[in-house]
């Protein structure tokens, strides 16, 4: 394998210094071993130099690739080994010298320094192999059966020098593990070099016994083998393409994306480099499908897939189809700002790209919403990054679609969206009261609005506000477990029935604990009937044993209950309710919080904004 057989060699300083060293070593070795031997060749020897040179050039031209990595290989090394076995190292060095000059003159696109380094590597391989061959008792000339160990040793050294010289170069460029790099090279080339040994021995036999005709037969056989390897790699590629590509869009499929994401996360973690993931969803795709049918919808998916593929290849990122109308773009080396800029540019360009039927979309153009998540050190699994990108996509959709949102970049906006979703989820559960006890449903909504106002009065932060307000909304959820007859009884409850009613705080606690995101609301459900003097239930907590916001909820809950009209029950007026709060201040209620709440009620009344207790909602 030469340095031309690996793609994209970076000319970084460590690699350049290493190549200078290799070039000096190769040049010195060539001078010491060759000593201008071709100056003394006979005409017949020159014929064989040209013949072996031609064979090497032909085999070098018919390169091939081996799966799975697809690294370029050629069988020209079999010619150099045959030269060592038949004529010796100086003759082989003459062939590689003229071969390098011929390739350099033919392929001038490759920098001269690469040709020179390649020549130096081959020189070291040939000389090292020859020394071992001679040391193991090998003799130049016809192939001898009892010298097989010498032939095998020559090949091993030839192989080891090649692997080590190129492997160490890649280690200097990319660091990582030298062992892993060498292991990769060995895995890629071992089969080729074993084949090379057999071919070199076959070539030696053919040349010794059949001359130029034998060499011609060998070249023909090698070309056919190279062509077969090419066909094998082509077939492998076809199978691989079908396995990793989505047939409808031409993008990578979900399975390939997951494997690639796992690899890129490992690289980002090991090298401390940025990595971003974008989740993309076509806006209102269902509407397009319903209007024009699934066949046209598939054409739209193919159109967007090709668009993302072309743009991604230019930007050196990877686009995949995640499923349905969702796509992913994996962006190694992209930080949050670069990723947002790229995805937003794609979005705007797509808006200006026409596709038949886009007039039916609300925006009048083809658009997508996208969520971006960037790799963080606390992300240990690919599913975490996907989940964050998916959540960011959700936020983008909630902000009106045709939008790009980076996870964590708009914490306030994200909190508002999450809060609104939580309210909606709780309200869906509370609607069960509409058939069982509509008054409890209305009461919960009013207490919720009181809590919204009081969160501002108390100056709560976003987390405290969320928990307090949602806790106020869900505080009576446990009443769903109370039998209908007890919950709607107009007469005085018996002692047993009252015990059943008191258990609603425990039932509500269990309901909230079944939902992970509502576990923080449990104190508001369980403790809103505790009293400041310790006479409440279910635990009989007293004073500051009861969390402050739970003490506030007790005041709000009680005030609304006593001032709201309900059939067959006496209702207190606004002033009577305030008087009752003052009367129970220090016993049932926290005195300081009573004053805050009463002050809030007075301000509402003075500004002619009736408090929530005076409003009836459905």
C-alpha positions, 0 to 999 in steps of 0.5 A: 500500500502506498500513500496514494492508497489512502484518501485525504492526507492532511499536510500537518507539521508532524506529518511533514516532519515525519515524511522528511525523515522517511525520505532521508532514510529511504534516499540514504538506504537506496544509495547504500544498497543500489550503488548505481548498479544499473550502470553495469547492466547488460542488454538482457538485464535491461530488457528484464528491467523494462519488462518488470517495470511494465508489469509494475505500471500495469498492475499499479494502474489496475487498482481495486478496492476491498470491502468494507473500508474500500481502501485502494490496493494493487498487486504491484508489490508481487513484482518487487518481491519477485525481483528480490527472489530472482535478481536481488534487492538492487535490481528491485530498487532499479525497478521501483526507481524507474516506476516512480519516475514514470508515474510522476511524469504521467500523473502530475496532479499529485505533488512531487513530494508524495511520489518521493515519499512513496519511493522512499517507503518502497525502498525501505520495504524492499531492502528490509525484505531482502535482508531478512530473505538473505539472513533466512538462507534464501538464494536469488534465482529459481524458487526452491521448495526448501527455502519457503521460510525465507520467502515467508519471512521476506513477505512478513518484513515487507508487510510489517514495514509498510503497515508500521510506516503508514500507521505511525504517520496516521498516528502523528496526524490524528493521535488516538491509539497507535495499536488501534491504527495498526490493527486497522491497517493489518485487518485491511491489508493482510489478505492482500499481502498473503495473496501477494506472496503467492503471486510473487512466487508464481511470478518467479516460477513463470519467469524462470521457466517461461521468460517473457511469456510467463510474465505475460500470463501473470499480468493477464491473471493479475488483471483478471483478479483485480477486475474480479475484486472490483466487481466484488466491491461494486456488488458489496456497495450495492448491497450496502447502499440498500441496507443503509439508504432510504429508497424513497428519499435517497438519504441514509436510513434510521438505522445508519443514522443511529450507528453514525450518531453513536460513533460521532458522540464518541469522537466528540467526547474523545476529542472535545469537539463540537457536535450538533444534531437537527431534527426536521419536520415538514410543516403541515405535511398531512394537509398536503397528503390529504389534499393530493394523495400519498403518491404526491406526498411521497414525491414531496418527501423525495424532493425534500430528501434530495434537497437536504442531500445536496445541501448537506454534501456541500456543508460536509454534514450528514442528512438522514430520514428519521421516519415519516416526514421527519429528517435529521442532519448530523453536524460534526464540528458545528457548535450551536451558533454555526448549526443554527445558522446553517439550518436556518439558511436551509429553511429560508432557501427552501421557502423560496423553492417551488414545489407543486401544490405548496399554495395550500400551506398556511405560509404559502410555501414549502417549510419545515420546523427544526430543533437543534441540540448540541452535544454536552459532556453530560450526554452519555447516550445517543438517545439523550441527544435525539430526545433533546433535539426532538424537544427543541423541534416541539418548541419550534412547532409551538412557536408557529412552525417554519422556525428553528429552535436550539434547545436551551437557547430560549429558556423562558419561552421553553418554560412557557410552552411547558407550563401551558402544556402541563396546564392543558394536561391537568385540565384534561384530567380535571374535566372528569369532574364535569360529570361527577362534580362540576363545582369542584372543576370550577373551584380548581380553575378559580384557585388556579387563577388566584395562584397565578396572581399570588405568584407575582405578589410573592415574587416567585421564580419560574420553578416555584411559580410553575409548581405553585400554580399547577399545584393549585390547579390539581390540588383536589384531583383526589376527589375523583376517588370519592364516591359520587353520593358522598361528594354531592351529598347535601346533608351533613356528612357522617363521621365515616363519610367525613373520613372518606372525604379526608382521604382525597389528599392521599388519593390525589398524591398517588395520582400525581406520583404516577406522572413523573413531571407532576411528582413535584406537585405532591405537597400541594395536593397532600398538605393543603388541608394542614392547619397553621396550629397543627390541627389539620390533616393528614399529618397534623403538621404545624407552622413552618413544618408546612411549606410556605406555598402550601400554607398560601394555597390553604388560604386561597382554597379556603377563601374561594370555598367560603365565598363561592355560591353553591346550592344548599350551602351558606355563602359568605360575602367578599367582606365576610370572607376577609373577616373569616380569614382574619378570625382564623389567622394564627390558628388555621392560617399563617398570619403573615400570608393572610395579610399578603392575600387580603392586601391583594384582594383589596387592591383588586377591589379598588381597581374594580377588577373583581377577584376570581371568586366573583367570576363563574366559569364553565 
